[in-house]
Amino acid sequence: MTSAAVPGASTLSGPIVLVGAGNMGGAMLAGWLKSGIPGASVIVVDPGPSAAMLTLIGDAGATHATSLADGVKASVLFLAVKPQVMEAVLPALKVAVGPKTVVVSVAAGKTLAFLESHLGEAAMVRAMPNTPAMIGRGVTGAFANSRVGKQQRELVHNLLKVSGPVEWVPGETDIDSVTALSGSGPAYVFYLVECMAEAGRKLGLQADLAMRLARETVAGAGELLHQSPDDASRLRQNVTSPGGTTAAALAVLMAENGMQPLFDEALEAARKRAQELAG
């Protein structure tokens, strides 16, 4: 399979340089290779990738480097390192940014202005995937600056969508809200499972049984939401009989001091933290 199998990839003017091969970077690389991007067109820059990642890179015919070689001009410079180390990593990457390069960052809170201060003016995309990207079931919010051309945007869209749907937002500040909602969102769902299991334990169930029931309930409900054409509100109503047990529980969860104000406060805290990470 050639790079032409991925829309926009046939126009690559240089390699795709992936900086960071941790969970997110590794998930993206695996998705690219599966979608038809040839390994020979990918350079992975990471000082210490896992043994599994080194095997993936080697089997695909991609290149691994602990630092970027001189003279490399990236078609796509994909930054998948933690925001806390971004400032230390970026200076050495400026040489890879040419007039045809599009820079893609998945670091929470790091603004386009921050990236430009280290890499210079370039076509840039801020993106926020989430951890289900590791199984191809993530969702990504993305914002492109005005220098991103039509073909570059198409290419970036297709590189990102290997991990799930991609939603483009109209303003850069929207990325902080995306971070609060879907970027951090999987942790909220995992905590919901913990809370449900603990509540079940307090009702007298064995702790391990309560956890299994909670885990499978949330996983199954998520899959139903994924497959059903109905929205979440309709699905909720479908399982809520008037005067029944579900209605009794929802009367508590949907009360004025129930879940909604807690989520409002939680997401605002997450957005505020994303803004603080901008420095």
C-alpha positions in Angstrom: 0.0 0.0 0.0 1.4 3.4 -0.9 1.1 6.8 0.7 -1.5 7.7 -1.9 -3.9 5.5 0.0 -4.1 8.4 2.6 -5.6 11.6 1.1 -3.0 14.3 1.1 0.0 12.0 1.8 0.9 11.6 -1.9 2.0 15.3 -1.9 4.5 14.9 0.9 7.5 17.1 0.3 9.6 15.5 3.0 9.3 13.1 5.9 6.7 13.0 8.6 8.8 13.7 11.8 7.1 12.3 14.9 8.7 13.8 18.1 7.8 11.6 21.0 6.9 7.9 20.9 5.1 7.5 24.2 1.5 6.4 24.5 0.0 9.0 22.2 2.8 9.3 19.7 3.0 5.5 19.5 -0.8 5.2 19.0 -0.6 7.8 16.2 2.3 6.0 14.5 0.6 2.6 14.6 -2.5 4.2 13.1 -0.6 5.9 10.3 1.1 2.7 9.3 -2.1 0.8 9.4 -3.8 3.5 7.2 -1.2 3.2 4.5 1.6 5.7 5.3 4.8 3.9 4.4 7.2 3.5 7.3 10.1 4.8 5.1 8.4 8.3 5.1 8.4 8.5 8.9 11.2 9.6 11.3 10.6 9.0 15.0 12.6 11.2 17.3 12.7 9.9 20.9 15.6 9.4 23.2 14.3 6.3 24.8 11.3 4.5 23.1 10.0 1.3 24.5 11.2 -2.1 23.2 7.8 -2.6 21.6 8.0 0.8 19.9 11.5 0.1 18.6 10.1 -3.2 17.1 7.2 -1.4 15.5 9.6 1.2 14.0 12.0 -1.4 12.7 9.4 -3.7 11.3 7.8 -0.8 9.4 11.0 0.4 7.9 10.7 3.8 9.7 13.7 5.6 11.1 14.4 6.1 14.8 16.7 8.9 16.0 17.5 10.2 19.4 17.9 13.6 17.9 17.0 15.1 14.5 19.7 14.9 11.8 21.0 18.0 10.1 19.3 18.9 6.8 16.0 17.2 7.5 13.0 19.4 6.4 9.8 17.9 7.6 6.6 17.8 5.6 4.8 17.3 8.9 6.5 18.0 12.3 4.2 16.2 14.7 4.9 17.1 18.4 3.7 14.4 20.8 5.8 15.3 23.9 4.4 16.4 27.2 3.8 20.2 27.6 6.3 20.3 30.5 9.2 19.4 28.3 8.2 21.2 25.1 10.3 24.2 25.8 13.4 22.1 26.1 12.7 20.1 23.0 11.6 22.7 20.5 14.9 24.7 19.9 16.6 21.7 18.2 13.6 21.2 15.9 13.6 24.6 14.3 16.0 23.5 11.6 13.3 21.0 10.4 10.7 23.6 9.7 10.7 24.8 6.1 8.3 26.7 3.9 6.3 23.5 3.2 6.2 22.2 6.7 3.0 22.0 8.8 3.6 21.7 12.5 1.1 19.7 14.6 1.1 19.9 18.4 -0.9 17.7 20.8 0.5 19.3 23.9 -2.1 20.7 26.2 -2.0 24.5 26.8 0.9 25.2 24.5 -0.3 28.0 22.2 0.6 28.7 18.6 2.4 31.9 19.8 4.5 29.7 22.1 5.3 27.3 19.2 6.2 30.2 16.9 8.5 31.8 19.5 10.7 28.6 19.2 10.0 27.4 15.6 9.3 30.7 13.7 6.3 31.5 11.6 4.9 28.4 10.0 1.7 26.5 9.1 0.6 25.2 12.5 -2.2 23.0 14.0 -3.0 22.6 17.6 -4.8 19.3 18.3 -6.2 17.6 21.4 -6.8 13.9 21.1 -7.6 11.7 24.1 -6.4 8.4 25.4 -8.9 6.1 23.6 -6.8 7.0 20.6 -4.6 4.1 21.7 -7.4 1.7 20.6 -8.6 3.8 17.6 -11.6 5.1 19.5 -10.5 8.6 20.4 -11.8 11.9 19.4 -9.6 14.9 18.5 -10.3 18.7 18.5 -8.1 20.7 16.1 -7.4 24.3 15.2 -5.4 25.5 12.2 -3.7 28.9 11.8 -4.2 30.9 8.6 -0.9 29.6 7.1 -2.3 26.1 6.8 -3.2 25.4 3.2 -6.0 23.2 2.0 -3.8 20.2 1.2 -2.0 20.5 4.5 -5.2 20.6 6.4 -6.5 17.6 4.5 -3.2 15.7 5.3 -3.3 16.6 9.0 -7.0 15.7 9.2 -6.2 12.2 7.8 -3.2 11.8 10.1 -5.3 12.6 13.1 -8.4 10.6 12.1 -6.6 7.3 12.4 -7.4 7.5 16.1 -11.0 8.5 15.7 -13.2 11.4 14.6 -11.6 14.9 14.2 -13.6 18.1 15.0 -12.2 21.4 13.8 -12.9 24.4 16.0 -13.1 28.0 14.9 -10.8 29.6 17.5 -7.6 28.6 19.2 -9.0 29.3 22.6 -11.6 26.6 21.9 -8.8 24.1 22.2 -8.6 24.7 26.0 -12.3 23.9 26.2 -11.8 20.8 24.1 -9.0 19.8 26.5 -11.4 20.1 29.4 -14.2 18.2 27.8 -12.8 15.4 25.7 -9.1 15.6 26.3 -9.4 15.0 30.0 -12.9 13.3 29.7 -11.8 9.7 29.8 -10.6 10.2 33.3 -14.0 11.4 34.3 -15.6 8.3 32.9 -13.1 6.1 34.7 -13.8 7.9 38.0 -17.6 7.4 37.3 -16.9 3.6 37.2 -15.0 3.9 40.5 -17.9 5.8 42.2 -20.5 3.4 40.9 -18.5 0.4 42.1 -18.0 2.0 45.6 -21.7 2.8 45.9 -22.5 -0.8 45.0 -20.1 -2.0 47.6 -21.8 0.2 50.2 -25.1 -1.5 49.2 -23.6 -4.8 50.2 -22.0 -6.2 47.0 -18.6 -7.7 47.1 -16.1 -5.1 46.0 -14.7 -7.0 43.0 -18.2 -7.9 41.8 -19.4 -4.3 42.1 -16.4 -3.2 40.0 -17.1 -5.7 37.3 -20.7 -4.7 37.1 -19.8 -1.0 37.0 -17.1 -1.4 34.5 -19.2 -3.5 32.1 -22.2 -1.2 32.5 -20.3 1.9 31.5 -18.4 0.1 28.7 -21.7 -1.3 27.3 -23.5 2.0 27.6 -20.7 3.7 25.7 -20.8 1.1 23.0 -24.6 1.5 22.7 -24.1 5.3 22.5 -21.5 4.7 19.8 -23.7 2.5 17.7 -27.1 4.1 18.2 -28.4 6.9 16.0 -30.2 8.4 19.1 -28.6 11.1 21.2 -27.7 10.6 24.8 -30.9 12.3 26.1 -33.1 9.9 24.1 -31.1 6.9 25.2 -31.5 8.0 28.8 -35.2 8.4 28.5 -35.5 5.0 26.8 -34.3 3.3 30.0 -36.1 5.5 32.5 -39.6 4.2 33.4 -41.8 6.7 35.2 -41.7 6.0 38.9 -39.1 3.3 38.5 -35.7 2.6 40.0 -33.8 4.5 37.3 -36.1 7.5 37.7 -35.4 7.5 41.5 -31.7 7.6 41.0 -31.9 10.3 38.2 -33.9 12.5 40.5 -30.8 12.7 42.7 -28.3 13.0 39.9 -30.3 15.6 38.0 -31.2 17.7 41.0 -30.2 21.3 41.2 -27.1 20.4 43.2 -26.5 17.1 41.3 -24.1 16.2 38.5 -24.4 19.2 36.2 -23.0 21.8 38.5 -20.2 19.5 39.5 -19.3 18.9 35.8 -19.6 22.7 35.1 -17.1 23.3 37.9 -14.8 20.5 37.0 -14.5 21.4 33.3 -13.9 25.1 34.2 -11.1 24.0 36.5 -9.6 21.9 33.7 -9.9 24.7 31.2 -8.3 27.1 33.6 -5.4 24.7 34.1 -4.9 24.4 30.3 -4.7 28.2 30.1 -2.1 28.2 32.9 0.0 25.7 31.1 0.4 28.3 28.3 2.8 30.1 30.7 
